[in-house]
Structure formats: C-alpha cells, structure tokens
C-alpha cells in the first residue's frame, strides 16, 4: 500500500477555518450586559443604544456638506447647530466600540467569515435588498420613536418604564407573529 504525498505546489492551500467556540450561556450574557449597562450609566451618565450614534454621525456628515441646513433644522440644532460638535458625545464612542467589539469577538471566537447568511430559497441579492430596506424602515422608526429597540429595551426596561415594557412585549409578539409568514424563506 502506498501513501500519497502532497505535491510541491507554488499555491498555498487555504488555511483551514478554526472550530468556533461555543456561545456564552444566555444567563451569563444577560448578567454581563446588565453590568455593561450599569457601567455605561455610571461612567457616561447615559445608557446604551445604537440610533443615537448613527444619528450624530449622520448630522456630522450633513454639517460637513450643508452646515446652513443643519443650523436651520430644529431637530438637528441641539446636536450640531452653531459651534456644537455632533460627535462630542459618549454614545458615539460606545457605538464605534460596539462595531469594533463585534468584529474582535467574532474573530477570537472563530466565527469571523465573509458571506451572506440566508435561507435556501433566498438569493444573496434579495437578502441584501431586504436587509437594506429593513434598515431604512428601522432607522426611520427609531427616529420617530426617539430611540431604537436597544435603547427602549435596555435603558427603558432597566429604569422600569411602563412604555418600554409595553414596547418590548409588542416587539416580541410582532416578531413571533411575522415569523410564521416568513418561515419558509429559512427552511
């Protein structure tokens, strides 16, 4: 019996992907998230959320292109009107930290990969289109509601806001109800 030996090729074979580490226990992750929320309030005086950072970055970009428009729009004056700097807020650093932390965490846990997560009946183009449209609707809704899902769910629930608890119940009930109609896209 002969054993085949690999041929000496100029092309390197792709590095095998390492085995992903198991996910953190959900109760431990919840406790850690609560600790992060506590320290965010303790250090910055503000909670966690995503749309605040995105809003301030968008106002900063708008101020670079059309400062007169930012200075004349009442909703943006308090963030970036006159000499105010829209990026001068802890939520911007928290938002950037979330993005960087997500990339680093996925890398060190062996889950960092390039690709489009989708069901077998959805093309990558459709998945990206739906994600983009969903992001527009979510961002618009977050501005109408004066905060995003994470802000409502984390900050509002932590401060025992009745409106935030009602929102969370409606949010999850709506998600479960919609899942019934789109389940075939993922099976």
Beta strands, then each sheet from edge to edge (+ up, - down):
end
